[in-house]
């Protein structure tokens, strides 16, 4: 009798342990459904619509990635978010990664170019007595970024930061008149942190047990010739992932990397706030699940 009791307990413990491991693995997969013919429709703060569709997997450098297409296509890279618009992603043993190298480069280049243009326009506006052409600045932006964006660590842990992305950008400024210029070196560090689980309500419905993930960026600037500058503020991005659905909500506050670092109130501009909410979706069940 005692032996039978021990055997039953052993089987129960083995079942619970194995089910726990499978539950962890399946839970991760559930947050990133990719069955063909699945789609997700989002709206942003300006009522613009973004549709994401699951398409055939793709291979890049002998790695297989789940693939997606988007409507509408990216036209303004300064407004692109690599947190929610990746074309390729992969679920590995230790982390979930987005393949976003070129997209990150285009995005940072576009944002810095936009800020430089805004700085020039601000200089012209606050000094109307000067010759406007004297504030024109030529610029050349070069960006280096890792190809992989580390979206989520496996297994999921709460309140433990991990390294998401490191980006380096070099901005060369020159006066068309040849009377000056300089170089600004930016290093952007991004970390992620799963804050917990929440119930989220969107136009597509109410989603329980959503992972709430927060990404924070910090920027370091080195100028040549040396100039005193305030450090830029943090940019904060929050994602909510629902099991069996994926991304259901997105909120981002983007600080200006260039302008906010200049110690002059004229250049202190508010953050850019972006939002996306799921409005409708269809997640197909694959043949194995059927």
N, C-alpha and C positions, 0 to 999 in steps of 0.2 A: 504493500500500500504506500509506504513512504517513497519507494523508488518511483512508483507511478506518479505520485504527487510532484516529485522533483522534475520528472520528465515533462509534465504538463506545464509547470512553471517555466522550465527552460524553453519550451516551444512558444509560450506566450511572450516571453521576453524577446526571443528571436523575431517573432512576428512584429512586435511593436517596434523593435530597433530597425528592422528592414523596412517596414512601412514608413518609418520616420525619414529614412534616407530617400526612399522613392518619393515621399511627399515633398521633401526639399527640392529634389531635382525637377519633379513635374511642376512644382510651384513656379520655379524660374521660367520654365518653358511657357507656362500659361500666361505670363506677363508679356510675351512676345509672339502672339499667334501670327503665322505667316502662310496659312493655307491659301492656295490659288483661288481667285475670284473673291477673296475677302477685300473689304474696303472700309475706309474711315473718312468721314467728312468733318472738317473743323471750320469754325468762324473766329476771326480775330476781333480786336477791339473796334475796328472800323467796318465790321460786317463783311470783310473780304473772306471768300471761301477757299479752303484748301482741301483737296481730295487726295488721299493716299491709297494706293492699290498694291496688293501683293502680286508679284510677278515671278517668273522662273528664277531659280538660284543662279548666281554667277560665280565664276572662279577668277581670283586675282592672286597672282604670285603663288599658285598651287594651293590656295586656300579657298574653300567654298563659303560664300556669303549668301544670306537671305537677301533678296532684292525687292525694291519698291519703286514705283513710279509716282509722280506727283503732277497734279493739275491745280493751279496754273504753274507754268515753268518759272524758274527764277530769272527775274529781270533786274532787280535791284539787290546786288549782293550785300549792300550795307544793311539790308533788312532781313537777310537770311539768318536762320538759327540752326546751327549744326546739332543742337540738342534734340530737335524734333523733326528735322527734315533730312535724315541720312538716306542715301540710296541703298547702302549695303550695311548689314550688321551680322555679327557672328556670336554665337553662344559657346564660349570656351569652358575649360575646366575651372578656371579661377576668376573669370570676369566676362562680362558682356561688352563687346567693343563695336563701335561704329567706325567704318572706314571712311574718313572725312578729310584726308590730307589736302587735296586741292580746294575743297570747299572752304576750309578754314583760311587758307591763304587768300583766296579771293575775297572772303568776308572781311578780314582784317585790313587788307589793302584798300578796299572800298570805304571802310569806316574811317581810316586815317586820312584818306584823300578828302573825304567829305568834311572832316573836322578842320583840315588845313584851309579848305575853301571857306568854311564858316569863320575861321579866324581872320582871314584876309578881309572878308566882307564886314566883320565887326570893326576892324581897324579903320576901314574907310568910313564907317558910319560914325565912330566916336571922334574922328579927327577930320571933319568936313572941310576945314580951311586948307588942309594939305592937298598936294597933288595926289588924286586917288591912285594913279599908276605907280606911285612910289611905294605902295604897299603890296604890289604884286609879288608873288613868291612862286618860283618853280619848285617842284618837289618830285622826288623819286622814292617809292616805297618798295622795300623788299622784305618778304616774310618767310620765315622757316617754321614749319610746324610738323609735329609727329603725324603719321598717317592714321593712327588709331586714337579714337576718343574713348576712354574707359568709362562707359556709362554706369556700370554697376558691378560691384565685387560679389563673388560667389564663395561661400554661402552668404546670404544677406545678413548683415549685422547692423544694429542700430547705434547711432551716435559714435561711429568710428570713421574718421576721415580717410580717404584714399586719394592718390594722385590721379587726376583725370586727364590733364593736358598741359603741355608747356609750349609756349609760342614765343618766338623771337622776331622782332621787326626792327628794321633800320630805315629811318626816314632822313633823306638828304634834302636840305632846304637851300635854295640859292636865290639870290637877287638877280633878276634879269639884267640889271644895270651893272652887275659885277662888283657891287660894293659890300658884299657880306654874304653870310650863309652859315650853315652849321649842320651838325649831324645829331640826331636823337636815336638812342638805342633803347628799345622797349623789350622787357621780358615779362611775359604774362603767365602767371601761375594759376591753375584752376584745380580746385579740390571738390570732392563730392562727399555727401553725408546723408544716409537714410535716417530721417528724423523719426519715423514711426509709420503707423497705418492710420488712415482716416476714411470716413465716408464722404464721398464727393457727389454733389448734384450738378448736372449739366443739362442742356436741352435734350440730350440723348437719354437721360434717365438718371437714376440714383445708383451709384457704384460703391459697394462696401469693400473693406479691407484693401484700400488702395495704398500702395507704397508711396510715401511722400519723400522725394529726393531733392536735396538742395545742393546747388553748385555755386561756388563762390570764386571769383577771380580777384587777384591782387596784381598790381602792375608796378614794376620798377623802371625808372627812367634814368639814363646816363647821357648827359649832354656834352658835346664837344663843339665849341669851347665851353668850359664849365659855367653853369648858370644855376642860381637857386630857383627851385621849383617845388611847389607843394606836391605830395604824392597823389595820384588820382584816387578817386573813391572806388570802393568795391562794386562789382557787378554781381547781382544775385539772380539766379534762375531756379525756379521750382517746377518739378515735374510730378504729376500724379499718375501712377500706373495701376490699372485695374486688372485683376486676374481674369484670364480668358478674353480680354479686350485689348489691353495695351495702354497707350497714352490717352488719357481722357481730359487732362487739363494741363495748361502751361502758363506760367507767369514769369516775366523777366523785367528787371529794371537794369538798364544799361547805362553806366556812368561814362562820360566822355573821357577817353584815355588821354587826349592831348590838351584840350582846352581847360579841363578842370585842374590840371597840374600847374597852370600859369597863375602866380600869386597876384591876381588883379581881379577885383569884383566884376569888371566888365566881361570877363570870360567865364564866370560861374553860371553855367546853364543847368536847368533841371535834368533829371534822368529821363531817358526814353523808356516808357512802359509799354510792354507788349504782352498780349494775352491770346490764348487759343483755348477754345472749348469744343468738345465733341458734340456734334449736332445729330448725327446719325451714323450707323455703321452696320456691317454685315460680316461676321466671322464664320467662314465655312468650316465644317468638320471634315477632317481628312479621313481617308479610307480605313486606316488602322483604328481610329476612334469609333467609326461606324460599326 
